[in-house]
Each structure stands twice: as structure tokens, then as C-alpha cells.
């Protein structure tokens, strides 16, 4: 198969727009969409800008760091910093940390590690051994988000960049619709400006890029990423959303893009009509929260109580 735009051999057939792309045109196609998202999601005209990038060592986060650095590194007013949240998952996270640190070193980007064990007193493995009545994501999600915001605040970041691809994003939208969770729906990234006191605006430069294309971009640019799966992923509710969207995409290419287009067209309307709770400060840790006690502190209180009961 030849590239639609030149006579070179195509490396990828884009089903949803009917084109075949060679290496050069694929990379241009990929980066053009990322550049558009950066323009739409950020204000780069400030005197000084710091973007904090969360990297797990997987393809999405490492590609996010790589492409942001490629597009923005020439800007003198902009600094990119990277960090990894170490949840403490045996046999899984160490490999990701190694890949993350290696890419940062090759790009000359500062890399920090912030851990559940140091910040909360428990690894995720320890938490799951204490409380296996809930799925791991219900513990891990709020804790990860809390630490991502904490380290970004510490680094005085203007934006927190996350490696979320089109598949992930469409799944998140669908999950909130199915749950009828309007509050979470309208709070999905990307965020424009500091919308809630104490929370760094999140940006997601890959939100229009299908997962398969992220993999191809990583391969074409020799990005060494960790391709292992979290051992707790089987219990995640997201798996069902993934299955539904993949089925719809197979029958109607472009379904994922249509879901994101629907989200973009409805979120601002809902924001203007939905009465959301004012953000408070957690009475225990001081983090932004919709309740008097944040999800993390509430969870840790319950975990500590379980530990105490077992010791008696």
C-alpha cells in the first residue's frame, strides 16, 4: 500500500478518514492534532510557564512527554518537568519507573518520584491486602490524583499534562454518562484556567489520538515504553466501557471521535445550567474537596481502622 500523499510505502491505514500514511506523513498527522490540542488547552503567551507531566512509563504518558518536548522545547518561557507516582504495585511499577527515568534522562528533563508508601503510609498492594472488599481503582484513583496535584503544586506548575488517548477519553465520557454523574462529566479534563482553587488545570494533548496510533508513534520514534498491564485491571469498570466502544468502533469507524465531539458540544451547556458544589478544604489534609473530608483521608481513616481491628 502506498501513502495517499506521496509514493512512499504506507505504515498505517486510517480507517476513519480513508487515508494511508507513510512514516513522515503519519508523524505529521499525529503531531498536527497534538499541536491543535495544545493551542486549544493552554495559554502559552505568559512570561513563564511550567508544565508538569505525569509519566507512568507506559506508551501514552511517555509519548505525551516526548511530543510535548519536541513541540515546545524551543520556547524559552516554558519548562517541562516530569514525575511518576509509585503506587507500590509489585512486579509492575518498577519497570515503568525505569522506562520513565530513562526517557527523561535522554531528553534532559527533570524527573521525580512520589510514592503512596511515603505519602500515605501504605503501598497499594498493602491497601488491597487490608481491604479487598472494594476494587483497587476506588483506592488508587483518588490517591493518584491527589499526589499528581500535590507534586504539580510543589513545582509551581501552570498545567498538569496527562497521557490519555482517544480510547481512554471516550471510555471516561461513556462511564460518566452511564452512571448519570453530571458533576464528574463536566469536571473532565481539559481544564481552561484554574477553575477550582488549589487544583492545577489538567491538559490531555492526546485526547484525539487513538490508542493504536500512539503505539505506532512510539515505535516510529524508538520510544522504549513499558507494555505490561496493571495486575488489578481485571476488576476495573472501565473494561466494560472499552468493550462497548470497541464493538461500536468496529461497526462504525469514527465512533470514538463522535463521542468526544458530543462531549465538547454538551459540557459547556451543562456547566452553565448545573449547580455544582463549591470547593471546600479537607478538614484533615487541607486538599481541595467537595466534602468536609476528602476521598483520600476518608479512605485512609477506614484502612487505619481495619488495621487497628486486626491488631486487637
C-alpha positions as CSV (number, residue, x, y, z in Angstrom):
1,X,0.0,0.0,0.0
2,X,1.3,3.5,-1.0
3,X,0.9,6.7,1.0
4,X,-2.1,8.8,0.0
5,X,0.1,11.9,-0.2
6,X,3.4,10.5,-1.7
7,X,4.8,7.4,-3.3
8,X,6.4,6.0,-0.2
9,X,5.2,2.8,1.5
10,X,2.4,3.3,4.0
11,X,2.9,2.3,7.6
12,X,-0.8,2.9,8.6
13,X,-4.2,2.9,7.1
14,X,-6.5,5.5,8.8
15,X,-9.9,3.8,8.5
16,X,-11.9,6.7,9.9
17,X,-10.7,9.1,7.2
18,X,-9.8,6.8,4.4
19,X,-6.1,7.7,4.1
20,X,-2.9,5.6,4.1
21,X,0.2,7.3,5.5
22,X,3.9,6.7,5.3
23,X,6.2,7.3,8.3
24,X,6.7,11.0,7.6
25,X,3.1,11.8,6.9
26,X,1.9,9.7,9.8
27,X,4.1,11.6,12.3
28,X,3.0,14.9,10.8
29,X,-0.7,13.8,11.1
30,X,-0.1,12.8,14.7
31,X,1.7,16.0,15.7
32,X,-0.6,18.3,13.9
33,X,-3.5,17.1,16.1
34,X,-1.4,17.4,19.3
35,X,-0.4,21.0,18.3
36,X,-4.1,21.9,17.9
37,X,-4.9,20.5,21.3
38,X,-2.0,22.4,22.9
39,X,-3.3,25.6,21.4
40,X,-6.8,24.9,22.5
41,X,-6.0,23.8,26.0
42,X,-3.2,26.2,27.1
43,X,-2.2,29.8,27.1
44,X,1.5,29.9,26.1
45,X,1.7,33.7,26.0
46,X,2.6,34.1,29.6
47,X,6.1,35.2,30.7
48,X,6.9,31.9,32.4
49,X,5.1,28.6,32.0
50,X,5.8,25.2,33.7
51,X,4.1,22.1,32.5
52,X,4.2,19.1,34.9
53,X,3.9,15.8,33.1
54,X,2.7,12.6,34.8
55,X,4.5,9.6,33.4
56,X,3.9,6.0,34.4
57,X,6.4,4.6,31.9
58,X,3.6,3.3,29.6
59,X,3.2,4.3,25.9
60,X,0.6,7.1,26.4
61,X,2.5,9.1,29.1
62,X,5.9,8.7,27.5
63,X,4.6,9.7,24.1
64,X,2.9,12.7,25.8
65,X,6.2,13.8,27.3
66,X,8.2,13.1,24.1
67,X,5.8,15.0,21.8
68,X,5.4,18.0,24.2
69,X,9.2,18.3,24.5
70,X,9.5,18.1,20.7
71,X,6.9,20.8,20.1
72,X,7.6,23.1,23.0
73,X,11.3,22.7,23.9
74,X,12.3,25.7,21.8
75,X,10.2,28.1,23.9
76,X,12.4,30.0,26.3
77,X,9.5,30.9,28.5
78,X,8.5,27.3,29.1
79,X,9.8,24.5,31.3
80,X,8.7,20.9,31.3
81,X,9.1,18.7,34.4
82,X,8.1,15.1,34.8
83,X,7.1,12.9,37.7
84,X,6.0,9.3,38.4
85,X,3.5,8.2,41.0
86,X,4.7,5.0,42.5
87,X,1.6,3.2,43.9
88,X,3.7,0.3,45.2
89,X,2.5,-2.5,42.8
90,X,4.9,-5.4,43.0
91,X,6.1,-6.7,39.6
92,X,4.5,-3.8,37.7
93,X,5.5,-0.3,38.7
94,X,9.3,-0.8,39.0
95,X,9.6,-1.5,35.2
96,X,7.5,1.6,34.4
97,X,9.7,3.8,36.7
98,X,12.8,2.6,34.9
99,X,11.4,3.4,31.4
100,X,10.2,6.8,32.6
101,X,13.6,7.7,34.1
102,X,15.4,6.6,31.0
103,X,13.4,8.8,28.6
104,X,13.7,11.8,30.9
105,X,17.4,11.4,31.0
106,X,17.6,11.2,27.2
107,X,15.5,14.3,26.9
108,X,17.3,16.2,29.7
109,X,14.1,16.6,31.6
110,X,13.9,16.6,35.5
111,X,12.2,13.5,36.8
112,X,10.8,13.0,40.3
113,X,9.1,10.1,42.1
114,X,6.3,10.4,44.6
115,X,5.0,7.3,46.4
116,X,1.9,6.0,48.1
117,X,4.1,4.5,50.8
118,X,5.9,7.8,51.7
119,X,2.8,10.0,51.5
120,X,0.1,7.7,52.8
121,X,1.9,5.0,54.8
122,X,0.8,2.1,52.6
123,X,1.5,0.7,49.2
124,X,-1.5,-0.2,47.0
125,X,-0.6,-3.8,47.5
126,X,-0.8,-3.4,51.2
127,X,-4.0,-1.5,51.0
128,X,-5.6,-4.3,48.9
129,X,-4.4,-6.9,51.4
130,X,-6.1,-4.8,54.2
131,X,-9.3,-4.1,52.2
132,X,-10.2,-6.3,49.3
133,X,-14.0,-5.5,49.6
134,X,-13.5,-2.7,47.1
135,X,-11.9,-2.7,43.7
136,X,-8.3,-1.3,43.6
137,X,-9.3,1.7,41.4
138,X,-11.6,3.1,44.1
139,X,-8.5,3.4,46.4
140,X,-5.9,4.1,43.7
141,X,-7.7,6.7,41.6
142,X,-8.3,9.4,44.3
143,X,-4.8,8.8,45.8
144,X,-3.1,9.1,42.4
145,X,-5.0,12.3,41.6
146,X,-4.1,13.8,45.0
147,X,-0.4,13.1,44.6
148,X,-0.4,14.4,41.0
149,X,-1.9,17.6,42.1
150,X,0.4,17.8,45.2
151,X,3.7,17.5,43.2
152,X,2.5,19.8,40.5
153,X,1.6,22.4,43.1
154,X,5.0,21.9,44.7
155,X,6.7,22.5,41.3
156,X,4.5,25.6,40.8
157,X,3.2,24.2,37.5
158,X,0.7,26.1,35.4
159,X,-0.6,22.9,33.8
160,X,-0.6,19.2,34.6
161,X,-0.3,17.0,31.4
162,X,-1.8,13.5,31.4
163,X,-1.3,10.7,28.9
164,X,-4.9,10.0,28.0
165,X,-5.6,8.8,24.5
166,X,-8.8,8.9,22.5
167,X,-9.9,5.4,23.6
168,X,-9.4,6.2,27.3
169,X,-11.2,9.6,26.9
170,X,-14.2,8.1,25.1
171,X,-14.4,5.5,27.8
172,X,-14.4,8.1,30.6
173,X,-17.1,10.1,28.9
174,X,-19.3,6.9,28.4
175,X,-18.7,5.8,32.0
176,X,-20.0,9.1,33.4
177,X,-23.0,9.1,31.1
178,X,-23.9,5.5,32.1
179,X,-23.6,6.5,35.8
180,X,-25.5,9.7,35.3
181,X,-22.7,11.5,37.0
182,X,-23.1,15.0,35.6
183,X,-20.7,16.5,38.2
184,X,-17.8,14.3,37.1
185,X,-18.8,14.7,33.4
186,X,-18.4,18.4,33.5
187,X,-15.1,18.2,35.5
188,X,-13.4,16.0,33.0
189,X,-10.1,17.5,31.5
190,X,-9.0,19.5,29.7
191,X,-9.4,22.4,32.1
192,X,-9.1,26.1,31.0
193,X,-7.5,28.2,33.7
194,X,-7.6,27.4,37.4
195,X,-11.2,26.5,37.8
196,X,-11.1,25.4,41.4
197,X,-8.8,26.9,44.0
198,X,-5.8,24.6,44.7
199,X,-6.2,22.4,41.7
200,X,-3.7,22.6,38.8
201,X,-5.6,22.6,35.4
202,X,-5.1,19.3,33.6
203,X,-4.4,19.1,29.9
204,X,-4.6,16.0,27.7
205,X,-2.8,16.5,24.4
206,X,-3.5,13.0,23.1
207,X,-7.3,13.1,23.6
208,X,-7.9,13.0,19.8
209,X,-5.3,10.2,19.1
210,X,-6.5,6.6,19.0
211,X,-4.5,4.2,21.2
212,X,-3.2,2.2,18.2
213,X,-1.7,5.4,16.7
214,X,0.0,6.2,20.0
215,X,1.7,2.7,19.8
216,X,2.8,3.3,16.2
217,X,4.1,6.8,17.0
218,X,6.1,5.3,19.9
219,X,7.6,2.6,17.7
220,X,8.5,5.0,14.8
221,X,10.3,7.3,17.3
222,X,12.0,4.5,19.2
223,X,10.3,5.3,22.5
224,X,11.0,2.4,24.8
225,X,7.9,2.0,27.0
226,X,6.5,-0.5,29.5
227,X,3.7,-2.5,27.9
228,X,2.7,-4.5,31.0
229,X,-0.8,-4.3,32.4
230,X,-1.6,-3.4,36.0
231,X,-2.4,-6.7,37.8
232,X,-5.6,-5.1,39.2
233,X,-7.0,-4.1,35.8
234,X,-9.4,-7.0,35.5
235,X,-11.7,-5.6,38.2
236,X,-12.0,-2.2,36.6
237,X,-15.4,-0.9,35.4
238,X,-13.5,0.7,32.5
239,X,-13.1,-2.7,30.9
240,X,-16.9,-2.8,30.1
241,X,-16.8,0.6,28.6
242,X,-13.8,-0.4,26.5
243,X,-15.6,-3.5,25.2
244,X,-18.7,-1.5,24.2
245,X,-16.8,1.3,22.4
246,X,-14.5,-1.2,20.6
247,X,-17.6,-3.0,19.3
248,X,-19.2,0.2,18.1
249,X,-15.9,1.4,16.5
250,X,-15.6,-1.9,14.6
251,X,-19.1,-1.4,13.1
252,X,-18.8,2.3,12.6
253,X,-15.3,3.8,12.4
254,X,-15.2,7.2,13.9
255,X,-17.4,6.4,16.9
256,X,-14.8,7.4,19.4
257,X,-14.3,10.8,17.7
258,X,-18.1,11.3,17.7
259,X,-18.3,10.6,21.4
260,X,-15.7,13.3,22.1
261,X,-17.4,15.7,19.7
262,X,-20.6,15.1,21.6
263,X,-18.8,15.8,24.9
264,X,-17.3,19.0,23.6
265,X,-20.7,20.2,22.4
266,X,-22.5,19.5,25.7
267,X,-20.1,20.1,28.6
268,X,-20.3,24.0,28.5
269,X,-24.0,23.9,28.2
270,X,-24.3,21.6,31.3
271,X,-21.7,23.7,33.2
272,X,-23.9,26.8,32.7
273,X,-27.1,25.1,33.9
274,X,-25.8,22.6,36.5
275,X,-25.4,23.8,40.1
276,X,-22.1,22.3,41.3
277,X,-20.9,22.3,44.9
278,X,-18.4,25.0,45.9
279,X,-15.0,23.5,46.6
280,X,-14.0,23.2,50.3
281,X,-10.8,22.4,52.0
282,X,-10.4,18.9,53.6
283,X,-10.5,19.3,57.4
284,X,-7.7,16.8,57.7
285,X,-5.2,17.4,54.9
286,X,-6.3,20.8,53.6
287,X,-6.7,19.5,50.0
288,X,-9.5,20.8,47.8
289,X,-12.6,18.7,48.3
290,X,-16.3,18.7,47.7
291,X,-16.9,17.5,51.2
292,X,-15.6,18.3,54.6
293,X,-13.2,15.3,54.4
294,X,-11.7,14.4,51.1
295,X,-11.9,10.9,49.5
296,X,-8.3,10.1,50.3
297,X,-8.5,11.0,54.0
298,X,-11.8,9.2,54.3
299,X,-10.3,6.1,52.7
300,X,-7.2,6.2,54.9
301,X,-9.3,6.5,58.0
302,X,-11.2,3.4,57.1
303,X,-8.0,1.5,56.3
304,X,-6.4,2.5,59.6
305,X,-9.5,1.3,61.5
306,X,-9.3,-2.0,59.7
307,X,-5.6,-2.3,60.7
308,X,-6.4,-1.5,64.3
309,X,-9.2,-4.1,64.5
310,X,-6.9,-6.8,63.1
311,X,-4.2,-5.9,65.7
312,X,-6.6,-6.2,68.7
